[in-house]
């Protein structure tokens, strides 16, 4: 609660309350004035102000271009008191045909490109409105929308545009506010128009029917939508979801049976230069056994050439792997969170967004009709006055020339209204002499017919709907699929089912390799089998953690301390020529998770998993298989408990060591085989937890490795056999001080 201090005009308020109020005001301002578009015209304030300022500058499609700096200056000076760069970036995006499906601005000069290069400075570029922008501004002078004062009260600006074009869904929008965001992909205008006509004729048209008209987005950069139809429909029903878009590619046959892949279209909002970098890194690091080289041969059209390693490489398999590894496939999100007609933000379904636009168009057409009716009434009044004086023009001229108060005299003699008398006095004498009764009668008749039609629109909802249908058909004719701008660019296709595993096996070369993981989690793959004591370079403060021998055709199982397992292909790992890269870039690990062990996948193998609190179970290698970046949760762990040991099962008995240096042995059959779980207690600990666990064959006996690397047998090891879960017995004299079966183990 505010308190007024003794000092005049100073109030004291609790800081927490004041901060909350101010932040709420900021959040609401960001949501309504910057980040979220309006469902009616699909515009954010900055875009609306740019178009309105360009209209005021008379920058129609038929006019000459004007410098962008002039446009930006008018927008900032009159309507948008923010940074010049922000306004210019918004203007540039409206002009980019790879960003806007239906550009609202026609640019001249360097407005950037799909490589991600920036536009030239505003003093070097020019702009004017496009035909689509004219459709958005159409009838704005007919009092179809409300205006408000600008930021300093010297100008007025429209609160929304009349928008005869469904801009929200046609061009899409992206924005991030405080606590909410929006992401709307672009769509095809003809498909939107057909859906609008269906909703005009029947507002209760089911969503399924709407989705038949609008099968999916239509991106300016083309591409292929591979999202299943059911998921597309679900996204449109809820207003939330995503669309998988793939690059368009074709196979070009070369001499001697070889071929190359040519990418001609890439997903929306993917920078070509960044994509080329991704592909080049894959080639250099040998992360894809199919791809040999990549070239950018783009000129006017996009052309990225991918060379396979040999002609035996399956093209579909190569592309499937590249779709997973690069931005050749992208996920475009849908979050139809926009401001409704009252300025309130909420998530719309596709149908709701279309209905919101239609409601706005009904209001615009009604207001336009009412405005025109008023103008016709004013004109008819003038025409009736002219017809009254037509038969006695000489008397009219005499009154104008001779009378001291011609206005009053005209009203008295001819029974005119004030407006009629003023109109006659404002007409030149030459024009009065040329009046023709037939023309007056014809114009009056035409205006009466138009007025009847307009009154019908205002009074009859069916007539209003017929006008909306006709205007929508006209829109389709102007910007539909039969035009160069309106043809559908994004096609639909089910993602092909490709046996990548088989293709990988067919193309893999089996050769010895060595996986190296550092203590800080950097991984790399060397050719050949490195010696265990080889000197390797690491980042400062880093050192070797794991050195694993394997072959180039084997898969890698990564176990983490949080009980997850990740499966990696050798080609996913960076080559050993550098320091490698963080393992976290290849898999999705929790920030505080870490590697517990790395093993080579062997079909049919079994692993013994043991947690730090002494629980364990056996899991088969096939149950750990998961190609997801997030891996698979195999061991369920309580907070503060970690996966302590992973052992490849090689024996019929288990030996456990507690941190209290007590040892226990029991048959491995006492442990359950599980796909996922916490496991069972293997040893009872009074103090501490599990230190180590191994498997061994009873006939070979139990042994351990001392500090000198010698193998030591545990004499009379049978004395350590007991039921699983017992406390065990103290280790024999001379046992490793580190409490491990292997002196080098940690």
N, C-alpha and C positions, 0 to 999 in steps of 0.2 A: 504494500500500500504506500502511495506517495506521500511524502511529508514536505511541507513548504518551510524552508529555512528562513532565518531572519533576513538573509541577503535577498534582495528583491529578484524575482523571476528565476530563482534556483530551487529545484525540487530534488529531494533525496529519495531514491528507490532502492530496494534490495537488488543487488547485482544479478543474482540468479534469475529473478523474475524478469528483469530488464533484458538480460541476454536471451532468454527464451522468447520474449515478445519480438525482439529485433530479428532473431534468427528465423522465426516463423514468417515474419514479413518478408525477409530475404528469400526464403524458400518459396513462398507463394508467388513472389515477383519472378523468380527464375522459372517456375512452372508455367505461369500464364503469359509472361512477357518475353520469354526467350526460347525455352527448350521444346515445348510441346506445340504441335500444329493444331489448327482449328478444323473440326470435322467438316465445316461448311465449305471452306475454300482451300483447305490443306496447306495453309501458309502459316509461317511464324511471322511475328511483327516485322523483322528485318526484311524478309522477302516481300511482304506486302508493301512496305514503304519504298523499296527499290522500284517495284513496278509502278506504283503511283507517281513517284518522282519522275520516272522516265516518261510516263504519259503526259505529265505536266510540261516536260521538255519537248513534247510532240515527236518522240522517237518511235513513230510507227514503222512497220515493216517496209513501207514505201518511202520513208524519209531517208535522209543521209545519216550516216553513223556520227556519233559524238564521242569525244574522249571519255574513257571510263572515269578519269579523275573528275570530270565535270559532273557526272552522275553521282559519284560517291560524295562529292562536295555538297550537292543539293540534298542528298539523303541525310547526311550528318547535320548540315546547317538547319534544315527545316523539320526533320522528323525523328532522327535517330541519334541522340547525343552520346555516341559511343566511339570506339576506336575506328580509325580509317581502315586498318588492315582487316578487321572483322567484317566490315561492310563490303569491302572489295572481294574478300574470299567468298562471301555469300553470292555476290554478283557473278564471280567466275564459275562457281558451281552451277548456277542457273544456265550458264552458256555452254557447259561441257556436255557434248553428246554421249560421252561414256559414263557420265555421272547422272544426268537427267534423261529419263526415257523420252520425254517430250520437252526439249529445252524451251525455257521461257524467255531467254535472251539470245539474240543473234550476235555473236562476237566476231570481231575482225582483229587479227593479230595473234600473238601467242597466248592462248588461254590454257596452257598445260597440255599434258598428254597422258596416255594410259601407263606410261613408264613411271609416272609419279613426279615428273618434272613440274616445277612451279610455273605459274603464269608470269608473264612479263609485268613490270610495274604499271600501275594504272595510267601513267602518262603516255605509255606506248601502245595501249590497246583502245579499241573503240567498241561501242555497243549500241544496239537498238532493240526494241521489243520484237518478239516473234509472233506469228499468227496465233499460237496457243495462248500467249499472254494477252492478246487482244480479246480472246474469248473469255478469259478470266475477268477482264475489265469492262466487258460489254455491258452497256446500259447503266454504267455507274453515274452518269450525269442525269439520270431520270429518277433520282431520289429512291433508288432501289435498296440502298443500304444506309445505315446511320453513320454520321461523322462525329468526330470529337476534336477538341482542341489539341494541338501538338504540345510538346513539353513546355514551351514558353508562352502559349496562348496567342501566337502571332499567325498561325496557320491552322487549317483543319485537315484531318486525315480520316480515311475510311476505317471503321472498326472491323470490317470484313469486306471482301470483294464479292461482287455479284456472282462470279464464278459459273459461267455456263459450261465449264469444263471440269470433270471430276478429278481435280488435281491431287487430292490426298492419296487416292489409290493409284492414279495413273503415274504420278512421278515418285510417290513414296516419300518417306521422311525418316530422319534419324535425329535423336536428341537425348541428352542426359541432363536431368534436373536434379533437385535435392530429394532423394528418397524415391525417385521414379524415373523411368526412361521410356523412350518410344523407338520402335524400329519397324518401319513399314516398307516392304519391297515394292517396286513399281509393277504396274499391270498394263494390259492392253486395253486401249480405250474402246475399241469395238466390242470386246467382251463385256466391259463394264457397262457400255451403253445398252446392250441386249438385256443384261441383268436389271438395269434401271427401268427399262420399258416393262419388263415382267413385273417389277414391284409397283410401278405406277398403275398397271392394270389390275394387280392383285397384291396388296401389301402383305398378305398372309402367305405368299409364295414360300414353300419350304426351303430350308437351307440347302438341302440336297439338290434342288432344282437350280438354285443360285450357283452352286458349285459346278453344275453342268455348263453354265454359261461362262464361268470363270474357272478354268481347270487349274490355274496356278499363275505365279508371277510371270512377267515378261521383262527381262532385264535388257538394258541398253547394250550390254556387251554380249548378248546372246547366251550361249552355253546350253547345256542339257540338264533338265530337271529330272533327277532320278529318285525323288522322294515318292514312296508309295501313295497312291491316290487316297487311300483311307486316312493316312496321316495328314495329307494336305487338307482334306475335308475337316478333320478334327481341329487342325490349327485355325481354320476359318470359322469354325463353330465357336471356339473359345476365345479367339483373338490372340492366342499365344501359341507359339510353336516354332518350327524351323523348316528350311527347305535345303536339301542337298543339291548343289549345282556342280556339274562337272564341265571341264573343258571339252570343246568339240575337236575331234581329231580324225584324221584319215590316214590310211596306209598308202604310201607311194611306192610302187614297184620299181626297182632299179635293175641294172644288168646282172646277169648270172644268178638270178634267183634271190638276190638280196633286196632289202627294202628299208625304208625309213618312215618314221611317224612324223606327221606335220600337224601341229596344233594351230587351229585357225581362230578359235574363240576361247576366252578364259572367263572364269567366274566374275560376277559383279564385285567391284571394289577391290579386286586383286591387282596389285601393281606388277606390270610385266617384268620390270627390272628386278624386283624382289623375287619373283618366280624363277627367273633365269639364275639368280644367285643360289637359290635352293637347289635347283637341278645341277648346277656346277659343283656345289659342295658335295652332292651325292656322288657325282662322278669322281671327284678328287679323293674323297674318303672311302670310295668303293662300298657305299652302303646299299647299292642296288646291283645285283649280279647280272641284271639284264641290260643295263644302260651303259653305253660306251662313251657317248659324247652328246653335247647339246650345242646348238647354234641358233642365234637370233637372226633370221633373214627378213625381218619385218621391214616394210617400206610404207606404202599407203595402207595396206592391209596387214593384219597380224599374221606372222608366220614364224613359228618356233619349231625347229627341226630336232628330233630325237633319234639318235643312231643306236640301234641294238648292237650287242657285242658280236652277234653272228646271225646268220639267216635262219638258224634253227630256233631262235628265241620266239616264244609265243607272244604276239603283239598284245593280245588282251590281258595276258598275265602281267606283262611288263607295265601296262597302263594301270592295272588294278593296284599294283604295288606303289606306283608313283602317285596314284590318287590318295593313298594312305600316308605317303611320306611328304607330300608337298601341297601347295595351294592350287594344284590342278583340280582339286575338288575342295569346295568351300561350303560351309554351313551358313546360310543367310537366315537370320532370326526374324520372327514376326512377334511384335508386341504392339497391338493396336490401341495403345494408350494415348488418347487425344482429348482435346477440350470439346465438350459438347456445345450446343447452341447457347447455353447459359454460362459458359466459361468454366464449367466444372470438369476436372480431369477424371476419366475412368476408361477401362478397357472395353472396347467395342468388339462385337463379332463383325464379320464381313458384312452380313446383312444389316446390322445396326448402323454401320458406317455409311452404307448406301442409302438407308432410310434417312439418316441425318442430313446427307447431301440433298436428297429429294425434298425434305421439309424446307430447307433453305431456298431451294429453287422455287417452290410454291410461293413462299413469301416474296421473293424477288419478282416473279411474274405478276403477282397481285399488286404489289406496289408500283410496278411499271405500268400496269393497266390503269390503276387509279391516277397516276401522274398524267398519263396520256389523256384520260377522260377529262381531267381538269383543264388541260391545255386545249382540248377540242371544244369544251364549253366556252372557254375564253375566246377562241377563234370564231365559233359560231355567233357569239354575241357581236363581234366586230363585223362579221359578214352580214348579219341581219341589219345592222346599222347602215352598212354601205348599200344594201338593197333598198332600204327606206329612202335614201337620198338620191338613188339612181335616176328617178324620173324628173328630178328638179335640180340638176347639177348646177345650173346657172345661178339659182337662188343660193345654193351652198357657197359658190365662189364669191357671190356678192357679199354675203354675210361675213365671210372670212376677210374680205378686203376692206369692208366699210364699217363694220360694227366694232365698237370699243371692247365689247365682251362677247366675242364670237362663240365661245364655248356655251355660255348660258343661252344665247340666242338660238344656236343649233338645237339644244336640248328642248327649248320651248316650241320651236317651229315644227321640228320633225319628231318630237316625243322620243328623243334618244336618251340613253343612259350616260353617265359620266364617262365610262370606259369607251363607249361608242363615239362620243363627241371628241374625246382625247385622241382616239385613233384617226378620226377624220382630219383633225387639225395637224396631226403628225405626218399625214400623207401629203406628198408634193402635189401641187395643182396639176402638173402634167400627168401624174398617175391618176388623179381623179377623173380627168377628161377621158382617159383610156379605159375606164370601167365598162365592162360588158355584162349585161344581166345574165346571159347564158353561162358565162364562166362562173359568176357568183352562185347561180343556182346549182351548177354542176359540182362545185366545191362543197357547197352546203349539203348536197345529197350524199356525196362521198364521205364527208365527215360524220353524217348521221348514221350511215351504214357502219362505219368504223366504230362509232360510239356504241351502237347496239351490240356489236361483236365484243367490245371490251366489257360492257356491262354484263354480258353473258358469262365472260370469263370470271368476273368478280363474283357473280351470284351463283354460278353453276359449277360445282366441283368437277363434274364430268367433262365440261368444256375446258376447264383449267388443265385437267389431266391430258386431254387431247393435244393441247398446246405443248405440254411438257414432252409428250411422246414425239410430236413432230420436231421439236427442237433437238431432242436426243437423236432422232434419225438424221437430221441435218449435221449434227456433230459427227456421227459415224461416217457420213458422206465426206466430210472435210478431213477427218483424221483416222479413218478406218483402215482395215487391212488392205484395201485396194490402192492405198497411197504409199509412197516410198517411206514416209515417216511412220505409218501405222502398221506395216506388215509385222506379223509376229516374229520375234527374233529368237526367243527361247523355245526349244522343242521339248517333248516329253519322251522318256524312255525308261524302261525298267532296267535297273543295274544288272548287267550280265552275270550269270553264275559261272565263275572261273575257278578251276581247281588250282589255286596258287601253289599249294603244297607239292603237287605232282610236278608242276612247272619248275619250281625251285629245285627239286631233286634232280630233274632232268638236266638242268643247266649248272648245277653246282659242281665245282672242281674240288676233289678231296685232296687237301694238302695240310700239313701240320701248321698250326697257329698257336699263339700264346696270348691269353687274356690277362691283362694287368689292371688291377684296381688299386688306387692309392687310398691312403687313410682318410683323405678329404673327399673321397667319392668320385675321383676322376678315372675314367675307364678308357682303354684303348686296346687294339688288337695288333699283335706283331706277327709277321710271317715267320714260320719255323718254330721249333721248341727252344725257348731260351733256358739257359742254365738258372738254377735256383739262386745262385749268388751273383747273377749278372748285374752290372751297374747300370741303372736307369736314371734318366733325368726326371725330376719332379719340380713342382712349384716350390718356392721357398717355404719352409716349414712343413712340407708334405713328405710322405715316405710310402714305401710299399706296404700294402695290406694283403693282397691276394695275387698269386701268380698261378694261373691254371692252364695246363697243357690240354689241347683238344685238336680237332680237325675242323676244316672250314665248312664241313657239311653238317656239323653238330649244333643243336640248339642249346641255349644257355638258360639255366634256372637260377634266378636270383631270389634268395630268401632274405627277408628283412626282420628286424628285431620286433616289429609289431605283428609278426605272424602272417605276412603276405608273401605271395610268390609271383614273380614276374617271369615271363618267357621272352627271350630275345633271340633274334636271328643274328648270325655272325656279320652279315652285311649291314646291320644296323649300327655296328660299332665303328668308331673312327679309326683310321689307320694309325700305326704306331709312330709315324714320322714326327708327330708333335707331342704335346702334353695330353692329348685326348680331349674329352669334354665331360662335363658332369653327368653322371648316370641319371640324375634327376631330369635331364632334358629328354631322356629316352622313355622314362616311365613316370607315372604319377605317384610319387611318394609323399607321405606327410612330412611337414617341415622338420619335425623332431625324430623322424624314423631314420634308420641306418641299415646298412647291409650286415646280415648275420652270417651269410655263407653263399658261395657260388658253386654250382655243380653242372656238369654236362648231362643233358637229358639222355636217359637210357630207357627204352621201352621195357616195361615190366619190372623196373627197379623199384625198391622200397626204401623209404627214408624213415629214420627214427627222429622225431621232433621232441625236444625237451625244453620246458620253460624254466625260468630262474627260480620259481617256487617249487620245483620238483615234480611237475606233472609231465607226462609223456604219452605218446601214442605213435603208431606206425601208419604211414600214408603211402599209397602207391604213386609212382611218378605220374601216371596218366591222370590221376585225380587232381594234380597240381596244374594241369595245362590250362592256360588262358592267354589269348592274344590281345586282350584289352590292355590299354595303357595303365589302367588302374589295377591290373593284376587280379589275384584271387586271394581272398582271406581263407587261410587253411587252419591256422591255430587261433582259437579264441582266447584272448588274454584279458585279465583284469588290469585296472589302472596300476601303474608302476611295475607290472610284471612284463618281462620280455622273453622272446624266443632265445634261449641260451645256447643250445647245441643242435646241430643238424648232422646226423650220421647216416651214411649209406649203409643199409643193413647188409652185413657180411658175417653171419654167424647165427647160432641157435640159442645163445645166451646173451644177457645184458649185464654189464657191470656199471655201477653208479658210484660216484664219489661226492660226499657232502663237503661243504666248506669247513665242517668240523673234523675233516680228515677221517671220516668213517666210510667204509666201503661195503657194498652189498652186491650180490650176484643172484640172478634168477632167470628162468627160461624166458625167451623172448615171446613165447606164446602167451605169457601172462599179460602182455600189452595188447590192447585192442587195435584192430585195423580200422581206421576212420578216414572219411573224406574231409571232415571239418569238425573241430571240437576243442575242448580244453584238455582232454586226456585224463589219465588217472595218476594218482600219487605213486611214484616209484620208490621213494625212500622217506623215512620219517626223520625230520631234522629238529633237534631241540634248539639249536642256534644256527643262524645263517640259512643258506639255501643250497641249491645244487651247484657243484663245482665242475663236474665232468661226467660224461656217460659214453660208453662204447659198446659195440657188439663183438662177440668172439665165439669160436667153436669150442665146445667142451672138450673134444678129443685133442685139441691143440693146446688147451690150457689158457690161463689168463696171464698176460704179460704187460710190461710197461717199458718206456724208453727213458734212460737216465740222461744226465747232463752231458755225458760223452757220446750220446747217440747209440749206446749199446742197448740191445733188447734184453730185459731182465724178466725171468719167469717168477710168478708168484707161487711160492712153495705152498703145497697143500691148499690150493685156492678153493677147494670144495668147502672149507670151513666158512667161507663168506656167503655160501648159498643159503638163502632163507626166503621166506615169503615176500612177495612184492609189497612194499610199504613198511617193511621193518626198518629199524634204525641202523643196522649193519654193525661192523666191527672196525676197530682202528686199523689203519693201513700197516703193512709190514715195515720193519726197520729198514732204513735206507731209501724209503719211497721218496719221490720228488717232493721238494719243499713247496713247490707252487701248487700242490694239490691237483695235479693233472696226470693223466696216463701218459701223455707225451710231454717231455720237458720243454719243447719249443712252443707248445700250445699256450694260448692266452685265455 
